[in-house]
Amino acid sequence: MAWDESPSLQVLFDGKQVVEGKAAAFTNGAIEAAIVHCRALLEFLGLAGKSQTELSERKARTKNDDIGIEHFPGLSMLSIEKAVSSYPGPRSEAEAALAYVAYLASKGLAHTTSSFTKHDSGTELLEVAFRGIPVLVVNNFYLPLDIQPPAYELQSRKRAV
């Protein structure tokens, strides 16, 4: 979100440069994969996008081979209220962020659209969703089952200017 222009990228194998270009060659695909993965996790938890800003609760799985949180002993699909209640900000922002990532996975990635631009509020909503969905999975799946959550947070460092 902070870049006005995509910085350069170099990919090295055994210390030898094999690819050069713009960082967007990596970041675009990584962001798109994160969007699709977030939608899959929301569906696993029992939530879906109703609109660009609203969630809906799944009543049942539509396919016999779909695995959801409710297939694990003692767990059930999340309600919208439970999903947004742990967010420290406004409830409406939490729901909008989760709904937006589901919407964008279908509308923004499945085909070209003008509904997402760098400087719109969607960028901030994606950040909320990208930070919040892993927490939802840890708090509502791993911890209740007494399973050690994976170390999902990436280690990073600020880029030298």
Beta strands, then each sheet from edge to edge (+ up, - down):
strand 1: 8-13
strand 2: 16-22
strand 3: 47-49
strand 4: 55-57
sheet 1: 1+ 2-
sheet 2: 3+ 4-
end
